[in-house]
Amino acid sequence: MPRTESPGHAPVAGAAQLGLFDWAEPEPVPMAAALPVAVPPPPVPTPPPQQPVQTAPLQRHDDGIHRFDWSLHRAARRTLALRVDDRGVRVMAPRSATLTVVKAFVAGHAAWVVRKLQQRAARLQALGAARIDWSDGGRLPYLGGTLLLRVRGDTVLRHTPDTGELHLPLPHGSAADRVRDSVAAWMQRQALALFTARTAHFAQQLGVQVRRVGLSQATTRWGSATSDGSIRLHWRLLHFSPRLVDYVVAHEVAHLREMNHSPRFWAHVGWLYPEFREARQHLRQTTLPPWD
């Protein structure tokens, strides 16, 4: 499998913060007693000319079985790498690598590239099918079932679990963003209540103390735990079944014993949630509906 890379972000620890206006008291400049010295203003630096944005030309790979376009991007690096993302198939190569070597690298991983492209196309199709209609009659997954939105001028918010209907206190024909925000606020309240109850359940089983449960909307993880006993869980876990919610909660509670992913950590997870392997795989394969 080729080496793949993905961007990440990490906080800078211990960085000094500067104010908006940092200055030092200037030393006095000696001047003649009778004749003032005219100090010319400093020259205004000429900004460098803007470089036009360059797009790497596309190359075509076609070996009779695998066909795709790719672009070459050279940088100060030592290895070749492939990326398949929103910008297509990109090859990251050292400046010294010949085009023959790069093409051979692409050919050697052509099957992998095609597989990733197919997976990406399937995911985009699934995301399109899962898109939520933020109007009366719209549906969205909720705790293993379906939540049916009702925007019919109700004066109070009302959820009827028997029918799966959520009546929103909005006039009929409300804008999609108002409907979406109203549903989000309701779901966040439900999520906090559920997460608080389930963390207490698993914490009692494991013999640990949860000091705080909060909601998260992180883009890369479903939950997090800190050594002081704080747990944060993504409120959109409510799109999944209660069993999957329990797996994520148990996972984070287990971190209060082991702040790592060591065998001992997974032993705690397995004791709290024996089917954790199946749940983890299911969670990875589940498509989260776009929230827009």
C-alpha positions in Angstrom: 0.0 0.0 0.0 1.4 3.4 -0.9 2.2 5.9 1.8 -0.6 8.3 2.3 -0.7 11.6 4.0 -3.4 13.7 5.5 -3.2 17.2 7.0 -3.6 17.6 10.7 -3.6 20.4 13.3 -1.8 20.5 16.6 -1.8 23.2 19.3 1.4 25.1 19.8 2.5 24.6 23.4 4.2 27.4 25.3 4.1 29.9 22.5 4.5 33.5 23.7 1.6 35.8 22.9 2.5 39.2 21.6 0.3 42.2 21.8 -1.0 44.1 18.8 1.4 46.9 19.3 4.8 45.8 20.6 7.4 48.5 20.8 10.6 49.6 22.6 11.5 53.0 24.0 13.7 54.6 21.3 17.1 55.8 22.4 17.6 59.6 22.1 19.1 60.7 18.8 21.9 63.3 19.2 21.1 66.5 17.2 23.0 69.7 16.6 22.1 72.5 19.0 21.3 75.1 16.4 20.4 73.2 13.3 17.6 70.6 13.4 18.3 67.5 11.5 15.7 66.4 9.0 15.2 62.7 9.1 13.9 61.4 5.8 11.0 59.0 6.0 11.9 55.3 5.6 11.4 54.0 2.1 8.2 52.2 1.4 9.0 48.6 0.5 7.8 47.4 -2.8 5.6 44.4 -2.5 6.8 41.3 -4.4 4.8 40.6 -7.5 2.1 38.1 -7.0 2.8 34.7 -8.6 0.0 33.3 -10.7 -1.7 30.2 -9.3 -0.3 27.2 -11.2 -2.3 24.0 -11.7 -0.3 20.9 -12.2 -1.1 19.3 -15.6 -3.0 16.1 -15.5 -1.3 12.8 -16.4 -3.3 9.9 -17.6 -2.8 6.3 -16.4 -4.3 3.6 -18.5 -3.0 0.1 -18.4 -6.1 -1.5 -20.0 -7.6 -2.3 -16.6 -7.1 0.8 -14.4 -7.8 4.2 -15.8 -7.6 7.5 -14.0 -6.0 11.0 -14.2 -3.4 12.2 -11.7 -1.3 15.3 -11.1 2.3 15.5 -10.1 3.4 17.8 -7.2 7.1 18.2 -6.4 8.4 19.3 -3.1 11.5 19.1 -0.8 10.8 15.5 0.4 12.5 12.1 0.2 9.6 9.7 -0.6 6.8 9.3 -3.1 3.2 9.4 -1.8 -0.3 9.2 -3.2 -3.3 11.2 -2.1 -6.9 10.6 -3.2 -9.1 13.5 -2.0 -11.4 16.3 -3.2 -8.6 17.5 -5.5 -8.4 14.1 -7.3 -5.4 11.8 -7.4 -2.1 13.5 -6.5 1.4 12.2 -6.5 3.8 14.0 -4.1 7.3 13.5 -5.3 10.9 14.6 -4.5 12.2 17.2 -6.9 14.9 14.8 -8.0 12.5 11.9 -8.9 12.4 11.4 -12.7 9.0 11.2 -14.4 9.8 7.6 -15.3 10.2 6.7 -11.7 7.0 8.5 -10.8 5.0 6.8 -13.5 6.2 3.4 -12.3 5.2 4.3 -8.8 1.7 5.2 -10.0 1.4 2.0 -12.1 2.5 -0.1 -9.1 -0.4 1.3 -7.1 -3.0 1.7 -9.8 -5.4 -0.9 -8.3 -5.2 0.8 -4.9 -6.0 4.2 -6.5 -9.0 2.8 -8.4 -10.3 1.1 -5.2 -10.0 4.4 -3.3 -11.8 6.3 -6.1 -14.6 3.8 -6.1 -14.9 4.0 -2.3 -15.0 7.8 -2.6 -17.7 7.8 -5.3 -19.8 5.4 -3.2 -19.4 7.6 -0.1 -20.4 10.7 -2.1 -23.5 8.9 -3.4 -24.4 7.8 0.1 -24.0 11.3 1.4 -26.3 12.6 -1.3 -29.0 10.0 -0.4 -28.6 10.8 3.3 -29.1 14.6 2.8 -31.8 15.9 5.1 -34.8 17.9 3.8 -35.3 20.7 6.4 -39.0 21.1 5.9 -42.3 19.6 6.9 -42.1 15.9 6.2 -38.3 15.8 6.3 -36.7 12.7 7.8 -33.4 12.0 9.6 -32.0 9.0 11.4 -32.5 9.2 15.2 -31.4 6.5 17.7 -31.9 3.6 15.4 -35.2 4.9 13.9 -36.4 7.8 11.9 -37.4 11.3 13.1 -40.2 12.8 11.1 -40.1 16.6 11.1 -43.4 18.5 11.4 -43.4 22.2 10.6 -47.1 23.1 10.8 -47.3 26.1 13.0 -47.3 24.3 16.4 -46.9 26.7 19.4 -44.8 24.2 21.5 -42.1 21.7 20.7 -43.4 18.2 21.0 -41.8 14.8 20.4 -44.1 11.7 20.0 -41.9 8.6 20.1 -44.7 6.3 19.1 -45.0 8.0 15.7 -41.4 9.3 15.5 -42.7 12.8 14.9 -41.0 16.0 16.1 -43.3 18.9 16.0 -41.4 22.2 15.9 -42.8 25.5 17.1 -42.3 27.1 13.8 -44.7 28.4 11.1 -45.3 26.3 8.1 -42.8 27.2 5.3 -40.1 28.3 7.6 -36.6 28.7 6.1 -34.4 25.6 6.1 -31.8 27.1 8.4 -34.5 27.9 11.1 -35.7 24.3 10.9 -32.2 22.9 11.1 -31.2 25.1 14.0 -34.4 24.2 15.9 -33.8 20.5 15.4 -30.1 20.8 16.4 -31.0 22.6 19.7 -33.5 19.9 20.6 -31.1 17.1 19.7 -28.4 18.6 21.8 -30.6 18.7 24.8 -31.5 15.0 24.2 -27.9 14.1 23.7 -26.7 15.7 26.9 -29.4 13.9 29.0 -28.7 10.5 27.3 -24.9 10.9 27.5 -25.0 11.9 31.2 -27.1 8.8 32.1 -25.0 6.4 30.1 -21.6 7.7 31.3 -22.9 7.3 34.9 -23.9 3.7 34.1 -20.6 2.7 32.7 -18.5 4.7 35.2 -20.3 2.9 38.1 -19.4 -0.5 36.5 -15.8 0.4 36.0 -15.4 2.2 39.4 -14.3 5.6 38.0 -15.7 9.1 38.6 -16.9 11.3 35.8 -16.7 14.9 36.8 -18.3 16.5 33.8 -20.1 15.5 30.6 -20.2 17.9 27.7 -21.1 18.0 24.1 -18.7 18.2 21.2 -19.0 18.9 17.5 -15.4 18.0 16.6 -14.8 17.0 13.0 -12.5 14.1 13.5 -13.6 12.2 16.6 -16.8 11.0 18.3 -15.6 11.6 21.8 -12.7 12.6 24.1 -11.7 12.1 27.7 -9.3 13.9 30.0 -7.4 12.7 33.1 -9.5 15.0 35.3 -12.6 13.0 34.6 -14.2 15.2 31.9 -15.8 13.5 28.9 -17.1 15.1 25.7 -19.2 13.3 23.2 -20.4 14.4 19.8 -24.1 15.3 19.9 -24.7 13.9 16.5 -24.1 10.4 17.8 -27.9 10.5 18.2 -28.2 9.6 14.5 -27.0 6.1 15.4 -28.6 3.3 17.4 -28.4 3.2 21.2 -26.0 0.3 21.0 -23.5 2.4 19.0 -23.9 5.3 21.3 -23.1 2.9 24.2 -20.0 1.8 22.5 -18.6 5.3 22.2 -19.6 6.2 25.8 -17.9 3.0 27.1 -14.8 3.8 25.0 -14.5 7.2 26.6 -15.2 6.0 30.1 -12.5 3.3 29.7 -10.1 6.1 29.0 -10.5 7.3 32.6 -8.6 4.1 33.5 -6.1 4.1 30.6 -5.4 7.3 28.8 -4.1 5.4 25.8 -5.1 2.6 23.4 -3.0 -0.2 25.0 -4.2 -3.8 25.4 -5.2 -2.9 29.0 -7.4 -0.1 27.7 -9.2 -2.5 25.2 -9.6 -5.0 28.0 -11.6 -2.4 30.0 -13.7 -1.6 26.9 -14.4 -5.3 26.3 -15.5 -5.7 29.9 -17.9 -2.8 29.6 -19.0 -3.5 26.0 -18.1 -7.1 24.8 -19.2 -6.5 21.2 -16.9 -3.5 20.8 -15.1 -4.8 17.7 -18.4 -5.2 15.8 -19.6 -1.8 17.0 -16.3 -0.1 16.0 -16.5 -1.5 12.5 -20.1 -0.6 12.1 -19.4 3.0 13.2 -16.6 3.3 10.7 -18.9 2.1 7.9 -21.9 4.2 8.8 -22.6 7.4 6.8 -23.4 10.5 8.8 -26.0 12.6 7.0 -24.8 16.0 5.9 -25.9 18.8 8.3 -26.5 21.6 5.8 
